[in-house]
Amino acid sequence: QVQLEESGGGLVQAGGSLRLSCAASTPAFINYAMGWFRQGPGKKREFLAGISWNPNNTHYVDSAKGRFTISRNNAKKTVYLEMNSLKPEDTAVYYCAADSRYPPLSKSVLYWGQGTQVTVSS
C-alpha cells in the first residue's frame, strides 16, 4: 500500500553531483526510518545511507561518508540523497526504502521504491 517514487538519477561525469529524491505516498511517513540502497551490475543490493525518525540521526556506509548526505522532509513526505564527488564505481540503480527499524536492513525493509539509474562516466 505504501508507494515510494525515486527521481533525480541520470548521467554525470566523475567528480560531479546529483540529488536524488524519494516521495512516499503514506501519511505515516514520519513513523518510518528511511534509507537508500544501491545495486551495481552483477552485484548484490547494498545499504548506502539511513535516516531515523529523528532526522539528526543518520548512518552511512564507509564509501559514502563525507560524500553523500541523506535528509528528510516529513511535511513533504520525501527523503533525499545528495551525492557529491561521484566516482565511476558509484554507478548503480539507487533504491529508497522504508523500514520500522533503524538503521534499515535489506532483510527488514518493508517497502522498496522501483529505483533510479545513476551512471558516472570517467
BELJO-V626667 format. One line per field, one symbol per residue. psi: psi as a letter, one per 30 degrees, with the letter a starting at -180 (. if undefined). burial: I if it has 24 or more other ideal C-beta (glycine too) atoms within 12 Angstrom, else O. A space follows every 50 residues. Layout:
psi: ???
burial: ???
This chain:
psi: fkkkjllflakklkfalljkkjkkfkfgeffkkllklljlkgllkkkekl kaejffjlkkleffkfekkklkjeefhkkljkklhkleffklkkkllklf lklkkeffkekklflkkkkjl.
burial: OIOIIIIIIOOIOOOOOIIIIIIIOOOOIOOIIIIIIIIIOOOOIIIIII IIOOOOOIIIOOOIOOIIIIIIOOOOIIIIIIIOOIIOOIIIIIIIIIIO OIIIOOOOIIIIIOIIIIIIOO
